[in-house]
Amino acid sequence: MLTITPTADLREARSRDLEVFAVIEGRKVYLPPDARYVMQDRRGLWFYSHRKPRIAEDDWTPNKTSIACLTERGVVRALKTDPRVPWLETCQRTIRVVARDGERRPADEH
């Protein structure tokens, strides 16, 4: 039996110290700390990666992880939206915010 585990959350950041997220279709999608880029493929599915993706065989490189979220019904599904721009233009950096001592500021890059 195939079990899909969520790789992202639509509700709230898991860690209070570091928030990593992307804004997709006007909603914050909280991602794991190693996510640096998000991108959409031709089918409308969203992925994240640690390194900047390149193009290979008319798709993003295979070093990517699908963004899967828990729905309101309690089912894990891949995040899919209707493509609004060509898939080559969807690659974007994630937003990284550090929250300490009640203050929020952009996280330093490593």
Contacts in CASP RR format, 6 or more apart in sequence:
PFRMAT RR
TARGET T0000
AUTHOR 0000-0000-0000
METHOD contacts of the structure
MODEL  1
MLTITPTADLREARSRDLEVFAVIEGRKVYLPPDARYVMQDRRGLWFYSH
RKPRIAEDDWTPNKTSIACLTERGVVRALKTDPRVPWLETCQRTIRVVAR
DGERRPADEH
4 68 0 8 1.000
4 76 0 8 1.000
4 78 0 8 1.000
5 68 0 8 1.000
5 76 0 8 1.000
6 68 0 8 1.000
6 69 0 8 1.000
6 70 0 8 1.000
6 76 0 8 1.000
7 31 0 8 1.000
7 32 0 8 1.000
7 48 0 8 1.000
7 65 0 8 1.000
7 66 0 8 1.000
7 67 0 8 1.000
7 68 0 8 1.000
7 69 0 8 1.000
8 29 0 8 1.000
8 30 0 8 1.000
8 31 0 8 1.000
8 32 0 8 1.000
8 48 0 8 1.000
8 67 0 8 1.000
8 68 0 8 1.000
8 69 0 8 1.000
8 79 0 8 1.000
9 29 0 8 1.000
9 30 0 8 1.000
9 69 0 8 1.000
9 70 0 8 1.000
10 27 0 8 1.000
10 28 0 8 1.000
10 29 0 8 1.000
10 30 0 8 1.000
10 69 0 8 1.000
10 70 0 8 1.000
11 30 0 8 1.000
12 30 0 8 1.000
13 19 0 8 1.000
13 20 0 8 1.000
13 21 0 8 1.000
13 30 0 8 1.000
14 30 0 8 1.000
15 33 0 8 1.000
16 99 0 8 1.000
17 98 0 8 1.000
17 99 0 8 1.000
17 100 0 8 1.000
18 33 0 8 1.000
18 96 0 8 1.000
18 97 0 8 1.000
18 98 0 8 1.000
18 99 0 8 1.000
18 107 0 8 1.000
19 30 0 8 1.000
19 95 0 8 1.000
19 96 0 8 1.000
19 97 0 8 1.000
19 98 0 8 1.000
19 99 0 8 1.000
20 30 0 8 1.000
20 31 0 8 1.000
20 32 0 8 1.000
20 33 0 8 1.000
20 35 0 8 1.000
20 94 0 8 1.000
20 95 0 8 1.000
20 96 0 8 1.000
21 28 0 8 1.000
21 29 0 8 1.000
21 30 0 8 1.000
21 31 0 8 1.000
21 94 0 8 1.000
21 95 0 8 1.000
21 97 0 8 1.000
22 28 0 8 1.000
22 29 0 8 1.000
22 31 0 8 1.000
22 35 0 8 1.000
22 38 0 8 1.000
22 48 0 8 1.000
22 92 0 8 1.000
22 94 0 8 1.000
22 95 0 8 1.000
23 29 0 8 1.000
23 95 0 8 1.000
24 38 0 8 1.000
24 46 0 8 1.000
24 79 0 8 1.000
24 81 0 8 1.000
25 81 0 8 1.000
29 38 0 8 1.000
29 46 0 8 1.000
29 67 0 8 1.000
29 69 0 8 1.000
29 79 0 8 1.000
31 38 0 8 1.000
31 48 0 8 1.000
31 67 0 8 1.000
31 94 0 8 1.000
32 48 0 8 1.000
34 50 0 8 1.000
35 48 0 8 1.000
35 49 0 8 1.000
35 50 0 8 1.000
35 65 0 8 1.000
35 94 0 8 1.000
36 48 0 8 1.000
36 49 0 8 1.000
36 50 0 8 1.000
36 51 0 8 1.000
36 52 0 8 1.000
36 93 0 8 1.000
36 94 0 8 1.000
37 48 0 8 1.000
37 49 0 8 1.000
37 50 0 8 1.000
37 51 0 8 1.000
37 52 0 8 1.000
37 53 0 8 1.000
37 91 0 8 1.000
37 92 0 8 1.000
37 93 0 8 1.000
37 94 0 8 1.000
38 46 0 8 1.000
38 47 0 8 1.000
38 48 0 8 1.000
38 67 0 8 1.000
38 90 0 8 1.000
38 91 0 8 1.000
38 92 0 8 1.000
38 94 0 8 1.000
39 46 0 8 1.000
39 47 0 8 1.000
39 48 0 8 1.000
39 49 0 8 1.000
39 53 0 8 1.000
39 60 0 8 1.000
39 64 0 8 1.000
39 87 0 8 1.000
39 90 0 8 1.000
39 91 0 8 1.000
39 92 0 8 1.000
40 46 0 8 1.000
40 47 0 8 1.000
40 81 0 8 1.000
40 83 0 8 1.000
40 87 0 8 1.000
40 90 0 8 1.000
41 47 0 8 1.000
41 59 0 8 1.000
41 60 0 8 1.000
41 87 0 8 1.000
42 58 0 8 1.000
42 59 0 8 1.000
42 83 0 8 1.000
42 87 0 8 1.000
43 80 0 8 1.000
44 80 0 8 1.000
44 81 0 8 1.000
44 82 0 8 1.000
44 83 0 8 1.000
44 87 0 8 1.000
45 66 0 8 1.000
45 67 0 8 1.000
45 78 0 8 1.000
45 79 0 8 1.000
45 80 0 8 1.000
46 66 0 8 1.000
46 67 0 8 1.000
46 78 0 8 1.000
46 79 0 8 1.000
46 80 0 8 1.000
46 81 0 8 1.000
47 60 0 8 1.000
47 64 0 8 1.000
47 65 0 8 1.000
47 66 0 8 1.000
47 67 0 8 1.000
48 64 0 8 1.000
48 65 0 8 1.000
48 67 0 8 1.000
48 94 0 8 1.000
49 60 0 8 1.000
49 61 0 8 1.000
49 63 0 8 1.000
49 64 0 8 1.000
49 65 0 8 1.000
50 63 0 8 1.000
51 63 0 8 1.000
52 91 0 8 1.000
53 60 0 8 1.000
53 61 0 8 1.000
53 63 0 8 1.000
53 64 0 8 1.000
53 91 0 8 1.000
54 60 0 8 1.000
54 61 0 8 1.000
55 61 0 8 1.000
55 88 0 8 1.000
56 62 0 8 1.000
60 91 0 8 1.000
66 78 0 8 1.000
66 79 0 8 1.000
67 78 0 8 1.000
67 79 0 8 1.000
68 76 0 8 1.000
68 77 0 8 1.000
68 78 0 8 1.000
68 79 0 8 1.000
69 76 0 8 1.000
69 77 0 8 1.000
69 79 0 8 1.000
70 76 0 8 1.000
71 77 0 8 1.000
83 90 0 8 1.000
96 106 0 8 1.000
96 107 0 8 1.000
96 109 0 8 1.000
97 104 0 8 1.000
97 105 0 8 1.000
97 106 0 8 1.000
97 107 0 8 1.000
98 104 0 8 1.000
98 105 0 8 1.000
98 106 0 8 1.000
98 107 0 8 1.000
98 108 0 8 1.000
END
